[in-house]
Amino acid sequence: MFKIFPIDGGVCAPEGFVADGISAGLKKSDSEKEQLDVGYIFMKNPCKVCAIFTQNTFQAAPIVYFNQFVKDKESNFILINTKNANAMTGERGVSDVREVMECLIKKYPQIKNPIMSSTGVIGVYLPKEKIMESLDKITFENKDNFSHNRAAKAIMTTDRYEKEVAFEVVLQDGKNFRIGAMAKGAGMIQPSMATMLCFISTDAKIPEQEAQKILESCVQKTFNAISVDGDMSTNDTVMLMQSGLSQAYDSVAFEQALLMVMDKLAKDIVADGEGATKLVGFRVSGAKDVFEAQKCAKALSNSLLVKTAIFGCDPNWGRIASTIGASQVMCDANKLSIKIGGVLVYDKGEILFDVQREKLASTQMQKESFMVECDLGIADGEFTAYGCDLGYEYVKINADYRS
């Protein structure tokens, strides 16, 4: 048995991690106060960083650089910039990353095989001079109790708020370890290895062969299950770093804690979706298998017609049924049932959508979060995807994103 408790500290909560946010002048400032736009994480114990990246064919330069120069090597530093994705920038983009990383190593000999991660506008060369000039502001001790929060703020783009979480795990033998994380994401969120950035730290001592496997398993259930707008970014990244300083580990406890961390951040990203007002779960059960359940649930979370109906609190179950049929999974109208916010509106060929049920369902849809449940009645496959509504504010934000 083990116990898991929420704690403060975000990515700095585990032993051996330093993080902060600094300003490089990448974000426009409406006042004299500089905006944070570069975050960093320093690991006192270098380790092999487990990573999962976007499935977009055009992976951004920082990902290309990682795979060419850092993968399978021990690293102890991650630099994250906002406002510029450094994607579709070719060899120059990779060269720019290399130049920034070499500058880091020259300034700070304690940095080993640094990693870069970027987020922002695609198709613009990296403002490397500004970033390199800001590197003098880096420190290797947490200056105060808010440094983790500054790091989380620094990596935001259109996010309305920073996304952080941390837990302490107490094992049956009394030993304990911690796990913390920060993430960013609000737009270009498509459930195919999450369109976002997420950095996870832990002082658990994880066997090297287990870490990547556990990370991949948890990604499938969390970041691979979310959607805001159906657009897959070029920069999607999830990284797991371990200091091992607690000397404690239990595979079941760690996977449960990691799943809790990633589930919380994944839902935060959807809830903070550009212009979003509602977090909606799409639970598909009774599918032929888990793969068909996943395919169907993701189709529902991505459907523009479903998302706009949610925005208007319109329990238009016909759009849900149509999307299920269009997803090309095995289904039968005479076996299908649909619930909106717990209200049964269609059941195995029978339309139950009278005036009273419509009003009940619409009331449920006015909540900040609710569930759409679809039982296909075929077999035992189940999967839950998460999405949000699509409203006017999304168009406003993305019509002028580069500004």
N, C-alpha and C positions, 0 to 999 in steps of 0.2 A: 504494500500500500504506500501511497505518497500523497502529499498535499500541495496544492498550487495556490499561491497568494499573489494578488496584484500589488505592485510596488511602484514607486516613482523612479525616475532616472532615465527612462527611455534607453537609447543605445549605450549610454554610459553606466547603466545599472550593474551589469556584470563586472567582475574584477578584471582590471587590465586594459580598459578601454578609455580613450580620451576623444572627445568630439566637440566641435564648435562650428560657428558660422562666422564668416567674415565678409567684407564688402570689397568687390573688385570694380564696382562701377558699371556692372552689366545691366542692372535694373535702373529704370528712370526713377528719379527721386522728385517728389512734389514739394519737398521741404529741404531744410539744411541737413537733416538727419540722413545718413547713408543707409541704403537698404542692403540687407544681407542677401548675397547671391552666390556665394561659394561655401560649401560645407566640407568638412573633412572628418575622418575617423582614423585615429592612430591606435595600433595594437602594440602593447608593450612586449608581447610574445609573438614573433612572426609565425604565421601558419599558412597552410594551403587553403585558399579561399574557395569554398564551393559556390558555384554560380550556375544560373539558368538564364538564358537570354531569349529575346524575341525570335519568333519563327519567320519574321519578315525577311524576305530574300536580301533586301538592302539594309543589312545591319550597319549601325553607325560606327564611325571610326574608333571610339573607345572600346567597343566590343571586338572589333577586328584586332586592335592593339593587344587586348587581353589575351585573345586566342593565339596570337603570334609570339608574344613576348613574356606573358606572365603565367599562363595556365600551367598547372602542375609545379609551379615554383612557390616558395614561401614568400609572403608579402606581409607588410605591417602598416600599410597606409593606403587610404582611399580618398581621392579628391573628387568632389562632385560640384559641377557648375550648372547653373540654370540659365535660361534665356537663349541658349544656343545648343542645338542637338549635335552639332558636328556630324551630320548625316548627309549622304549624297555629296561628300566633299572629296572623294577619291583618295589617291595616295597622299595628297597634301594634307588631308584631314588626319591620317595616321601619323604623318610626319610631325604635324602640329602637336599631337598628343605626346609623341616621343620627346619633342623639345621641352614641353612643360614638365614631363616626368624627369628628364635629365636635369632641368633647373632645380627641381625639388631635391634630388639626390646631391647636387652640388652644394646647395644651401644647408642641407641637413644630412650629414653622414649616417645618422641613426635610421634613416628611412631605407627600406629594402624592397626592391621590386614594386614600386608604387603602382596603383591602379587608378584609372580615371573613369568617371561616369558622367554623362552629360544629358541634359534635357532642355527642350526649348524648340526654337524654330529650325526646321529642316532646310537644307540647301543654302546655308550661309557659313562662310569660313569662321573658324574659332577665333575669337578675340584674344589670342594667346598672350599678347603683350600686357593687356590689363590683368589677366589672370596671374601671370608671372610676377608682375609688380605687387600683387596682393599677398604673395607667399610669405613676405616678411612678417605678416601678422599671425602666422601659425605659432601655437605654443604646444608643448607636450605634457602639460598638466591641466586638468580641468580647473579653470579659473574660479568657478563658483558652482552653485547647484543648478544653474540655468543654462549651462553650456550645451547640454544635449538638446534643449529646446531651441537654442539659436541655430544649431545644426539643422534641425528639422525645418525651421523657418527658411533657412538659406536655400534649400533645395526645392521650394515651392515655385510653381509657375502660375497657373490659373486657380490653384487650390485656394479655398476660402479659409482654411485653417490647417495647422500642422497636424501630422498623424504620427503618434507615438504610442508605445505600450511596453510594459515590462512585467515580468513575473518572477517570483522566487519559488523554487521547488524544493520541498523538504522530503527526503527519502525516509524509508522505514528505519534505517540504521542511524538516523539523526544527521547524516551528511546533507548538504544542500548545494544547489547551484542556481544561477540566475540566467535569464534570457531576456534580452531587450531588443527593440527595433524602432526604426523610423521609416516612413515611406512617403512618397508623393504621387499624386495622380488625381486627375479630375476629368481630363479629356483624352481622346484617342485611347479609349479603354475598350478592348476587344478580347473576349475570353479565349485566347490562344497563346498561353504563357504571357500573362498579364502585361498589359500596356501601362507600365508604371515603373518606378524605381523603389526598391526595398532593400534595406541593409539591416541584417540581423546579427546580433552579437550574443555570445554566451561564454561563460567561464566553465561550462561542463567539459569534461575530458572525453570527447567522443572518439571512438575508434575510427581511423581514417576511412576505412572501407564502408562505414555505415552512414557517414554524414551526408554524402551526395544522394544516396538512396532515400533517406528519410526526407530530405529537402524536396526531392522530386515528387514523392508521395503526397506531401502536404500541399505543394503547389497545385496538383491536380484537383484537390478538394476546395481550394480557396481562390487563388488568383486566376486559375484557369476556369473558374466558375462565375466570373463577373463580366459585366458589360455596361458601358455607358452609351456608346454611340456606334459600336461595331467596327471602329477603325483601329487597325493594328499598327502601333508605332514602330519606329526603327531602333528604338533605344531601350526597350523593356529589359529590366535587369532585376534579378533577385540574388543577393549574395549572403552567405552564411560564414561568419568568422568565429573562431573559437580560441580562447586564451588557454583553456585547460587548467587555470589557476585554482579552481575549487577542488580539483582532484576527485570530483564526484560525478557519477553518471549512472543512469538507468535508461535503457533504450525505450521502454514503454512510457516512462515518465517524461522523457525528453520529447518524444514524438507528440505526446498529448499537449505539452506546453508549447511546442513549436506550432502545432495546429491551432491552438488558441491565439497565439500571437498573429499568425497569418490570417486567420479568420476575422479577427478584429480589424486588422488593417485593410483587408479586402473589402469588408463592409463599409468602412470609413470612406474608402475611395469611391464606392458607388454612391453612398449618401452625399458625398461632396461633388458628385458629377456636375459638370458645367450646366448651370441652370436647373439642376435637379431639386425637386421638392419632396420626393418620396423614394424610399428604399423598398424594393419589391422582390420577394422570393418566388421563383417559379419551380415548384416541386412536381416532378414527373415521376409517377410510379406505374407499375403494371406494364412496363415496356418489355420488349423481347429480351433485352439484356441491358447492362449498364451503359454500353456505348450508344444504343438507340435512345435511352433515357437522356443521356447527356446531349445528344444531337438535338433532340426535341426541346429540352429545357433551354439550350442556348439559342435556338431559333426564336423562342418566345421572348427571351431577354433582349434580342437584337431587333425584333420586329418594330418598325417605325409606327405602324398602325396601332399595335398594342401599346407602345410607349406613349403615343399621343392620347389614346383613350384613357390611360392612367392619369396623365396630366389633367384631363378634363373631368376626372372622377366618373367616367362613363363606363358602366359595367357591360361593355359590348362583348359578350361572350362569343359571338359569331367570329370576331377577329381572332380570338384565341383558338377556336376550332379550326378556322381556315389555316392558321399558321402551323398547327399540328399536322394537318393533312399535307401542307406544302413542304414540310420537313422531310418527307419521303421515308418516314419510319413506318413500321408495321402498325396499323391502327384500323379500327372499325367503329363507325359512328354508333353502332348498336351496343358497343362495349365501353364506350368512352363516358366518363363523368367529369364535370368541371365545377370547381368551387372558387369563388372570389371572396377573399376575406372570411372564409369559413361558410359562406352562403352557397348552397348547392343550387346551381342555375340550369344544369343540364345533366341528365342521368340516363345513360344507356338507351338513347333514342327518344327520350321523353323531355320535352321543353318545359321547364319549371319556372320560367322567367315571367312571372306575373308582376303586377304593379307593386305589390308589397315586397317581393324579393328584390326587385330592381332598386327600390328605395333602400333596403337593408344593405345591399351590396355597394351601392353608391356611398352610403354612410361609412362603410368600412374602408373604402378607397380614399376617403378624406384624411385618414390617419397617415402619420409620417412613415409607417411601415406596415405592410400586410403581406399575405401569402396568396398566390394563385396556385391551386392544386389541381392537377390533371391526372386522373387514373385511366390509363389506356386499356386496362382489363385484358392484356395479352399474356403476360408472364410476370416475372418478379424484378425486372430491372428498375432501378431507382437512381435519380440524380436531382440535385437542387442547384439551380443557377440563380444569380442575383443580378438585378438590373435596376433601372430607375426610369422616371418619366422623361419626356422630351418636350420642352416648352420654348417660349420666346427667347428666354435669356441665353439658351445654348446657341441660337442663331446669332444673337447680338455679339456674344463673346468671340465666336469663330469667324464672323464676318470681318473682324478687324484684329485678328490674333497677333499679327506681326508688330503691331504698335505697342 
